[in-house]
Amino acid sequence: MEGTAQQIAAGESQKRRWVWNDNASECVAVISELTNGKASIMTRGCEGYCGASAAGAMDGLFNKK
């Protein structure tokens, strides 16, 4: 994934939130910085990067180091 994410309005329990999309496909990623210090990543339509079996592989909650 390459490019720049655009900041969008944060939701409940979120400090900041960004959306990234690939103009060449339907891939969209939403990256959220949560108020508890974790990060959340949700993707849709990104199967073209690694195949259908990898759908959702980037999704999840991540701890700050």
PDB file with one MODEL, atoms N, CA, C and O in Angstrom:
MODEL        1
ATOM      1  N   MET A   1       0.841  -1.174   0.000  1.00  0.00           N
ATOM      2  CA  MET A   1       0.000   0.000   0.000  1.00  0.00           C
ATOM      3  C   MET A   1       0.885   1.234   0.000  1.00  0.00           C
ATOM      4  O   MET A   1       1.777   1.371   0.837  1.00  0.00           O
ATOM      5  N   GLU A   2       0.637   2.108  -0.922  1.00  0.00           N
ATOM      6  CA  GLU A   2       1.382   3.358  -1.013  1.00  0.00           C
ATOM      7  C   GLU A   2       0.399   4.510  -1.097  1.00  0.00           C
ATOM      8  O   GLU A   2      -0.758   4.329  -1.474  1.00  0.00           O
ATOM      9  N   GLY A   3       0.865   5.686  -0.745  1.00  0.00           N
ATOM     10  CA  GLY A   3       0.030   6.870  -0.880  1.00  0.00           C
ATOM     11  C   GLY A   3      -0.138   7.595   0.432  1.00  0.00           C
ATOM     12  O   GLY A   3       0.575   7.340   1.402  1.00  0.00           O
ATOM     13  N   THR A   4      -1.089   8.497   0.444  1.00  0.00           N
ATOM     14  CA  THR A   4      -1.333   9.347   1.599  1.00  0.00           C
ATOM     15  C   THR A   4      -2.760   9.167   2.081  1.00  0.00           C
ATOM     16  O   THR A   4      -3.694   9.144   1.279  1.00  0.00           O
ATOM     17  N   ALA A   5      -2.928   9.040   3.376  1.00  0.00           N
ATOM     18  CA  ALA A   5      -4.262   8.939   3.967  1.00  0.00           C
ATOM     19  C   ALA A   5      -4.786  10.343   4.263  1.00  0.00           C
ATOM     20  O   ALA A   5      -4.020  11.256   4.571  1.00  0.00           O
ATOM     21  N   GLN A   6      -6.094  10.496   4.163  1.00  0.00           N
ATOM     22  CA  GLN A   6      -6.736  11.775   4.455  1.00  0.00           C
ATOM     23  C   GLN A   6      -7.400  11.687   5.823  1.00  0.00           C
ATOM     24  O   GLN A   6      -8.091  10.713   6.119  1.00  0.00           O
ATOM     25  N   GLN A   7      -7.190  12.708   6.659  1.00  0.00           N
ATOM     26  CA  GLN A   7      -7.805  12.699   7.977  1.00  0.00           C
ATOM     27  C   GLN A   7      -9.296  12.961   7.843  1.00  0.00           C
ATOM     28  O   GLN A   7      -9.722  13.829   7.081  1.00  0.00           O
ATOM     29  N   ILE A   8     -10.091  12.192   8.600  1.00  0.00           N
ATOM     30  CA  ILE A   8     -11.541  12.360   8.620  1.00  0.00           C
ATOM     31  C   ILE A   8     -11.982  12.513  10.070  1.00  0.00           C
ATOM     32  O   ILE A   8     -11.176  12.354  10.987  1.00  0.00           O
ATOM     33  N   ALA A   9     -13.245  12.819  10.278  1.00  0.00           N
ATOM     34  CA  ALA A   9     -13.765  13.034  11.630  1.00  0.00           C
ATOM     35  C   ALA A   9     -13.627  11.763  12.469  1.00  0.00           C
ATOM     36  O   ALA A   9     -13.915  10.660  12.005  1.00  0.00           O
ATOM     37  N   ALA A  10     -13.185  11.941  13.701  1.00  0.00           N
ATOM     38  CA  ALA A  10     -13.032  10.822  14.625  1.00  0.00           C
ATOM     39  C   ALA A  10     -14.380  10.475  15.236  1.00  0.00           C
ATOM     40  O   ALA A  10     -15.220  11.346  15.460  1.00  0.00           O
ATOM     41  N   GLY A  11     -14.570   9.200  15.498  1.00  0.00           N
ATOM     42  CA  GLY A  11     -15.793   8.733  16.130  1.00  0.00           C
ATOM     43  C   GLY A  11     -15.601   8.581  17.632  1.00  0.00           C
ATOM     44  O   GLY A  11     -14.591   9.010  18.190  1.00  0.00           O
ATOM     45  N   GLU A  12     -16.574   7.972  18.268  1.00  0.00           N
ATOM     46  CA  GLU A  12     -16.525   7.742  19.704  1.00  0.00           C
ATOM     47  C   GLU A  12     -15.335   6.841  20.041  1.00  0.00           C
ATOM     48  O   GLU A  12     -15.075   5.866  19.336  1.00  0.00           O
ATOM     49  N   SER A  13     -14.623   7.160  21.099  1.00  0.00           N
ATOM     50  CA  SER A  13     -13.438   6.424  21.566  1.00  0.00           C
ATOM     51  C   SER A  13     -12.251   6.540  20.620  1.00  0.00           C
ATOM     52  O   SER A  13     -11.288   5.782  20.739  1.00  0.00           O
ATOM     53  N   GLN A  14     -12.309   7.476  19.690  1.00  0.00           N
ATOM     54  CA  GLN A  14     -11.207   7.677  18.751  1.00  0.00           C
ATOM     55  C   GLN A  14     -10.610   9.063  18.950  1.00  0.00           C
ATOM     56  O   GLN A  14     -11.325  10.049  19.125  1.00  0.00           O
ATOM     57  N   LYS A  15      -9.283   9.114  18.918  1.00  0.00           N
ATOM     58  CA  LYS A  15      -8.569  10.385  18.990  1.00  0.00           C
ATOM     59  C   LYS A  15      -8.498  11.025  17.610  1.00  0.00           C
ATOM     60  O   LYS A  15      -8.814  12.201  17.434  1.00  0.00           O
ATOM     61  N   ARG A  16      -8.075  10.222  16.633  1.00  0.00           N
ATOM     62  CA  ARG A  16      -7.962  10.663  15.236  1.00  0.00           C
ATOM     63  C   ARG A  16      -8.295   9.489  14.329  1.00  0.00           C
ATOM     64  O   ARG A  16      -8.229   8.327  14.729  1.00  0.00           O
ATOM     65  N   ARG A  17      -8.658   9.831  13.081  1.00  0.00           N
ATOM     66  CA  ARG A  17      -9.000   8.774  12.123  1.00  0.00           C
ATOM     67  C   ARG A  17      -8.639   9.234  10.720  1.00  0.00           C
ATOM     68  O   ARG A  17      -8.814  10.400  10.367  1.00  0.00           O
ATOM     69  N   TRP A  18      -8.126   8.287   9.919  1.00  0.00           N
ATOM     70  CA  TRP A  18      -7.728   8.571   8.538  1.00  0.00           C
ATOM     71  C   TRP A  18      -8.329   7.521   7.623  1.00  0.00           C
ATOM     72  O   TRP A  18      -8.582   6.390   8.036  1.00  0.00           O
ATOM     73  N   VAL A  19      -8.554   7.907   6.380  1.00  0.00           N
ATOM     74  CA  VAL A  19      -9.007   6.957   5.364  1.00  0.00           C
ATOM     75  C   VAL A  19      -8.009   6.990   4.214  1.00  0.00           C
ATOM     76  O   VAL A  19      -7.553   8.055   3.798  1.00  0.00           O
ATOM     77  N   TRP A  20      -7.681   5.815   3.713  1.00  0.00           N
ATOM     78  CA  TRP A  20      -6.777   5.672   2.575  1.00  0.00           C
ATOM     79  C   TRP A  20      -7.500   4.857   1.532  1.00  0.00           C
ATOM     80  O   TRP A  20      -8.154   3.868   1.862  1.00  0.00           O
ATOM     81  N   ASN A  21      -7.395   5.254   0.275  1.00  0.00           N
ATOM     82  CA  ASN A  21      -7.961   4.429  -0.787  1.00  0.00           C
ATOM     83  C   ASN A  21      -7.015   4.387  -1.967  1.00  0.00           C
ATOM     84  O   ASN A  21      -6.249   5.316  -2.226  1.00  0.00           O
ATOM     85  N   ASP A  22      -7.098   3.281  -2.666  1.00  0.00           N
ATOM     86  CA  ASP A  22      -6.266   3.034  -3.832  1.00  0.00           C
ATOM     87  C   ASP A  22      -7.075   3.396  -5.068  1.00  0.00           C
ATOM     88  O   ASP A  22      -8.111   2.787  -5.331  1.00  0.00           O
ATOM     89  N   ASN A  23      -6.618   4.370  -5.816  1.00  0.00           N
ATOM     90  CA  ASN A  23      -7.345   4.806  -7.006  1.00  0.00           C
ATOM     91  C   ASN A  23      -7.377   3.744  -8.099  1.00  0.00           C
ATOM     92  O   ASN A  23      -8.196   3.827  -9.015  1.00  0.00           O
ATOM     93  N   ALA A  24      -6.503   2.753  -8.017  1.00  0.00           N
ATOM     94  CA  ALA A  24      -6.428   1.715  -9.040  1.00  0.00           C
ATOM     95  C   ALA A  24      -7.309   0.501  -8.720  1.00  0.00           C
ATOM     96  O   ALA A  24      -7.464  -0.384  -9.561  1.00  0.00           O
ATOM     97  N   SER A  25      -7.885   0.452  -7.514  1.00  0.00           N
ATOM     98  CA  SER A  25      -8.733  -0.676  -7.125  1.00  0.00           C
ATOM     99  C   SER A  25      -9.805  -0.179  -6.160  1.00  0.00           C
ATOM    100  O   SER A  25      -9.976   1.026  -5.974  1.00  0.00           O
ATOM    101  N   GLU A  26     -10.517  -1.109  -5.555  1.00  0.00           N
ATOM    102  CA  GLU A  26     -11.558  -0.758  -4.588  1.00  0.00           C
ATOM    103  C   GLU A  26     -11.042  -0.815  -3.157  1.00  0.00           C
ATOM    104  O   GLU A  26     -11.832  -0.740  -2.215  1.00  0.00           O
ATOM    105  N   CYS A  27      -9.740  -0.944  -2.978  1.00  0.00           N
ATOM    106  CA  CYS A  27      -9.157  -1.089  -1.646  1.00  0.00           C
ATOM    107  C   CYS A  27      -9.297   0.199  -0.836  1.00  0.00           C
ATOM    108  O   CYS A  27      -8.928   1.281  -1.293  1.00  0.00           O
ATOM    109  N   VAL A  28      -9.838   0.058   0.377  1.00  0.00           N
ATOM    110  CA  VAL A  28      -9.999   1.178   1.303  1.00  0.00           C
ATOM    111  C   VAL A  28      -9.513   0.718   2.674  1.00  0.00           C
ATOM    112  O   VAL A  28      -9.826  -0.392   3.106  1.00  0.00           O
ATOM    113  N   ALA A  29      -8.752   1.564   3.353  1.00  0.00           N
ATOM    114  CA  ALA A  29      -8.308   1.277   4.716  1.00  0.00           C
ATOM    115  C   ALA A  29      -8.676   2.451   5.608  1.00  0.00           C
ATOM    116  O   ALA A  29      -8.475   3.609   5.244  1.00  0.00           O
ATOM    117  N   VAL A  30      -9.219   2.140   6.786  1.00  0.00           N
ATOM    118  CA  VAL A  30      -9.520   3.157   7.789  1.00  0.00           C
ATOM    119  C   VAL A  30      -8.602   2.887   8.971  1.00  0.00           C
ATOM    120  O   VAL A  30      -8.621   1.801   9.550  1.00  0.00           O
ATOM    121  N   ILE A  31      -7.803   3.882   9.321  1.00  0.00           N
ATOM    122  CA  ILE A  31      -6.830   3.777  10.405  1.00  0.00           C
ATOM    123  C   ILE A  31      -7.287   4.707  11.512  1.00  0.00           C
ATOM    124  O   ILE A  31      -7.460   5.905  11.289  1.00  0.00           O
ATOM    125  N   SER A  32      -7.485   4.161  12.709  1.00  0.00           N
ATOM    126  CA  SER A  32      -7.976   4.950  13.830  1.00  0.00           C
ATOM    127  C   SER A  32      -6.990   4.913  14.982  1.00  0.00           C
ATOM    128  O   SER A  32      -6.508   3.847  15.366  1.00  0.00           O
ATOM    129  N   GLU A  33      -6.693   6.079  15.530  1.00  0.00           N
ATOM    130  CA  GLU A  33      -5.920   6.169  16.773  1.00  0.00           C
ATOM    131  C   GLU A  33      -6.946   6.273  17.888  1.00  0.00           C
ATOM    132  O   GLU A  33      -7.708   7.239  17.947  1.00  0.00           O
ATOM    133  N   LEU A  34      -6.970   5.288  18.770  1.00  0.00           N
ATOM    134  CA  LEU A  34      -7.977   5.227  19.818  1.00  0.00           C
ATOM    135  C   LEU A  34      -7.534   5.979  21.064  1.00  0.00           C
ATOM    136  O   LEU A  34      -6.343   6.203  21.278  1.00  0.00           O
ATOM    137  N   THR A  35      -8.507   6.364  21.883  1.00  0.00           N
ATOM    138  CA  THR A  35      -8.193   7.115  23.101  1.00  0.00           C
ATOM    139  C   THR A  35      -7.436   6.269  24.117  1.00  0.00           C
ATOM    140  O   THR A  35      -6.806   6.818  25.021  1.00  0.00           O
ATOM    141  N   ASN A  36      -7.485   4.932  23.989  1.00  0.00           N
ATOM    142  CA  ASN A  36      -6.754   4.059  24.919  1.00  0.00           C
ATOM    143  C   ASN A  36      -5.311   3.816  24.477  1.00  0.00           C
ATOM    144  O   ASN A  36      -4.602   3.015  25.087  1.00  0.00           O
ATOM    145  N   GLY A  37      -4.871   4.512  23.406  1.00  0.00           N
ATOM    146  CA  GLY A  37      -3.498   4.399  22.945  1.00  0.00           C
ATOM    147  C   GLY A  37      -3.267   3.339  21.879  1.00  0.00           C
ATOM    148  O   GLY A  37      -2.166   3.239  21.339  1.00  0.00           O
ATOM    149  N   LYS A  38      -4.279   2.553  21.570  1.00  0.00           N
ATOM    150  CA  LYS A  38      -4.146   1.524  20.537  1.00  0.00           C
ATOM    151  C   LYS A  38      -4.505   2.104  19.174  1.00  0.00           C
ATOM    152  O   LYS A  38      -5.040   3.208  19.073  1.00  0.00           O
ATOM    153  N   ALA A  39      -4.206   1.350  18.143  1.00  0.00           N
ATOM    154  CA  ALA A  39      -4.584   1.722  16.778  1.00  0.00           C
ATOM    155  C   ALA A  39      -5.468   0.618  16.221  1.00  0.00           C
ATOM    156  O   ALA A  39      -5.249  -0.563  16.488  1.00  0.00           O
ATOM    157  N   SER A  40      -6.462   1.011  15.450  1.00  0.00           N
ATOM    158  CA  SER A  40      -7.370   0.066  14.811  1.00  0.00           C
ATOM    159  C   SER A  40      -7.257   0.237  13.303  1.00  0.00           C
ATOM    160  O   SER A  40      -7.255   1.359  12.796  1.00  0.00           O
ATOM    161  N   ILE A  41      -7.163  -0.876  12.593  1.00  0.00           N
ATOM    162  CA  ILE A  41      -7.117  -0.830  11.130  1.00  0.00           C
ATOM    163  C   ILE A  41      -8.220  -1.732  10.592  1.00  0.00           C
ATOM    164  O   ILE A  41      -8.339  -2.892  10.985  1.00  0.00           O
ATOM    165  N   MET A  42      -9.026  -1.179   9.685  1.00  0.00           N
ATOM    166  CA  MET A  42     -10.085  -1.931   9.010  1.00  0.00           C
ATOM    167  C   MET A  42      -9.908  -1.741   7.514  1.00  0.00           C
ATOM    168  O   MET A  42      -9.731  -0.615   7.048  1.00  0.00           O
ATOM    169  N   THR A  43      -9.953  -2.819   6.765  1.00  0.00           N
ATOM    170  CA  THR A  43      -9.801  -2.740   5.310  1.00  0.00           C
ATOM    171  C   THR A  43     -11.006  -3.368   4.627  1.00  0.00           C
ATOM    172  O   THR A  43     -11.679  -4.234   5.186  1.00  0.00           O
ATOM    173  N   ARG A  44     -11.260  -2.911   3.405  1.00  0.00           N
ATOM    174  CA  ARG A  44     -12.322  -3.476   2.568  1.00  0.00           C
ATOM    175  C   ARG A  44     -11.835  -3.474   1.124  1.00  0.00           C
ATOM    176  O   ARG A  44     -11.242  -2.496   0.671  1.00  0.00           O
ATOM    177  N   GLY A  45     -12.078  -4.542   0.413  1.00  0.00           N
ATOM    178  CA  GLY A  45     -11.773  -4.603  -1.008  1.00  0.00           C
ATOM    179  C   GLY A  45     -10.298  -4.660  -1.351  1.00  0.00           C
ATOM    180  O   GLY A  45      -9.917  -4.286  -2.460  1.00  0.00           O
ATOM    181  N   CYS A  46      -9.455  -5.119  -0.433  1.00  0.00           N
ATOM    182  CA  CYS A  46      -8.005  -5.128  -0.662  1.00  0.00           C
ATOM    183  C   CYS A  46      -7.473  -6.503  -1.063  1.00  0.00           C
ATOM    184  O   CYS A  46      -6.262  -6.727  -1.038  1.00  0.00           O
ATOM    185  N   GLU A  47      -8.355  -7.415  -1.429  1.00  0.00           N
ATOM    186  CA  GLU A  47      -7.943  -8.772  -1.777  1.00  0.00           C
ATOM    187  C   GLU A  47      -6.966  -8.800  -2.946  1.00  0.00           C
ATOM    188  O   GLU A  47      -6.174  -9.735  -3.058  1.00  0.00           O
ATOM    189  N   GLY A  48      -7.003  -7.799  -3.815  1.00  0.00           N
ATOM    190  CA  GLY A  48      -6.125  -7.748  -4.977  1.00  0.00           C
ATOM    191  C   GLY A  48      -4.651  -7.641  -4.623  1.00  0.00           C
ATOM    192  O   GLY A  48      -3.798  -7.946  -5.456  1.00  0.00           O
ATOM    193  N   TYR A  49      -4.333  -7.215  -3.403  1.00  0.00           N
ATOM    194  CA  TYR A  49      -2.939  -7.079  -2.999  1.00  0.00           C
ATOM    195  C   TYR A  49      -2.295  -8.425  -2.707  1.00  0.00           C
ATOM    196  O   TYR A  49      -1.148  -8.657  -3.089  1.00  0.00           O
ATOM    197  N   CYS A  50      -3.012  -9.310  -2.041  1.00  0.00           N
ATOM    198  CA  CYS A  50      -2.418 -10.589  -1.633  1.00  0.00           C
ATOM    199  C   CYS A  50      -3.313 -11.778  -1.922  1.00  0.00           C
ATOM    200  O   CYS A  50      -2.983 -12.895  -1.523  1.00  0.00           O
ATOM    201  N   GLY A  51      -4.419 -11.583  -2.593  1.00  0.00           N
ATOM    202  CA  GLY A  51      -5.340 -12.674  -2.890  1.00  0.00           C
ATOM    203  C   GLY A  51      -6.467 -12.766  -1.879  1.00  0.00           C
ATOM    204  O   GLY A  51      -6.373 -12.231  -0.774  1.00  0.00           O
ATOM    205  N   ALA A  52      -7.525 -13.442  -2.266  1.00  0.00           N
ATOM    206  CA  ALA A  52      -8.724 -13.547  -1.435  1.00  0.00           C
ATOM    207  C   ALA A  52      -8.441 -14.189  -0.084  1.00  0.00           C
ATOM    208  O   ALA A  52      -9.087 -13.840   0.905  1.00  0.00           O
ATOM    209  N   SER A  53      -7.501 -15.109  -0.019  1.00  0.00           N
ATOM    210  CA  SER A  53      -7.217 -15.782   1.250  1.00  0.00           C
ATOM    211  C   SER A  53      -6.604 -14.839   2.281  1.00  0.00           C
ATOM    212  O   SER A  53      -6.582 -15.159   3.469  1.00  0.00           O
ATOM    213  N   ALA A  54      -6.114 -13.699   1.851  1.00  0.00           N
ATOM    214  CA  ALA A  54      -5.512 -12.730   2.770  1.00  0.00           C
ATOM    215  C   ALA A  54      -6.487 -11.621   3.164  1.00  0.00           C
ATOM    216  O   ALA A  54      -6.094 -10.669   3.838  1.00  0.00           O
ATOM    217  N   ALA A  55      -7.745 -11.731   2.756  1.00  0.00           N
ATOM    218  CA  ALA A  55      -8.744 -10.709   3.078  1.00  0.00           C
ATOM    219  C   ALA A  55      -8.805 -10.500   4.586  1.00  0.00           C
ATOM    220  O   ALA A  55      -8.954 -11.456   5.348  1.00  0.00           O
ATOM    221  N   GLY A  56      -8.692  -9.259   5.007  1.00  0.00           N
ATOM    222  CA  GLY A  56      -8.750  -8.924   6.428  1.00  0.00           C
ATOM    223  C   GLY A  56      -7.462  -9.155   7.189  1.00  0.00           C
ATOM    224  O   GLY A  56      -7.432  -8.955   8.403  1.00  0.00           O
ATOM    225  N   ALA A  57      -6.393  -9.570   6.520  1.00  0.00           N
ATOM    226  CA  ALA A  57      -5.134  -9.887   7.203  1.00  0.00           C
ATOM    227  C   ALA A  57      -4.509  -8.665   7.878  1.00  0.00           C
ATOM    228  O   ALA A  57      -3.764  -8.810   8.848  1.00  0.00           O
ATOM    229  N   MET A  58      -4.800  -7.478   7.381  1.00  0.00           N
ATOM    230  CA  MET A  58      -4.238  -6.260   7.980  1.00  0.00           C
ATOM    231  C   MET A  58      -5.139  -5.696   9.069  1.00  0.00           C
ATOM    232  O   MET A  58      -4.729  -4.793   9.799  1.00  0.00           O
ATOM    233  N   ASP A  59      -6.354  -6.212   9.192  1.00  0.00           N
ATOM    234  CA  ASP A  59      -7.329  -5.687  10.145  1.00  0.00           C
ATOM    235  C   ASP A  59      -6.971  -6.075  11.572  1.00  0.00           C
ATOM    236  O   ASP A  59      -6.373  -7.125  11.809  1.00  0.00           O
ATOM    237  N   GLY A  60      -7.340  -5.225  12.516  1.00  0.00           N
ATOM    238  CA  GLY A  60      -7.162  -5.572  13.911  1.00  0.00           C
ATOM    239  C   GLY A  60      -6.809  -4.387  14.780  1.00  0.00           C
ATOM    240  O   GLY A  60      -6.739  -3.246  14.323  1.00  0.00           O
ATOM    241  N   LEU A  61      -6.586  -4.691  16.062  1.00  0.00           N
ATOM    242  CA  LEU A  61      -6.144  -3.712  17.051  1.00  0.00           C
ATOM    243  C   LEU A  61      -4.655  -3.904  17.274  1.00  0.00           C
ATOM    244  O   LEU A  61      -4.173  -5.030  17.394  1.00  0.00           O
ATOM    245  N   PHE A  62      -3.946  -2.815  17.328  1.00  0.00           N
ATOM    246  CA  PHE A  62      -2.498  -2.866  17.480  1.00  0.00           C
ATOM    247  C   PHE A  62      -2.081  -2.006  18.661  1.00  0.00           C
ATOM    248  O   PHE A  62      -2.584  -0.897  18.839  1.00  0.00           O
ATOM    249  N   ASN A  63      -1.151  -2.526  19.477  1.00  0.00           N
ATOM    250  CA  ASN A  63      -0.643  -1.801  20.637  1.00  0.00           C
ATOM    251  C   ASN A  63       0.512  -0.903  20.247  1.00  0.00           C
ATOM    252  O   ASN A  63       1.294  -1.216  19.350  1.00  0.00           O
ATOM    253  N   LYS A  64       0.601   0.214  20.937  1.00  0.00           N
ATOM    254  CA  LYS A  64       1.711   1.142  20.751  1.00  0.00           C
ATOM    255  C   LYS A  64       2.937   0.575  21.452  1.00  0.00           C
ATOM    256  O   LYS A  64       2.829   0.055  22.563  1.00  0.00           O
ATOM    257  N   LYS A  65       4.102   0.667  20.815  1.00  0.00           N
ATOM    258  CA  LYS A  65       5.340   0.182  21.435  1.00  0.00           C
ATOM    259  C   LYS A  65       5.893   1.203  22.370  1.00  0.00           C
ATOM    260  O   LYS A  65       6.934   0.976  22.987  1.00  0.00           O
TER     261      LYS A  65
ENDMDL
END
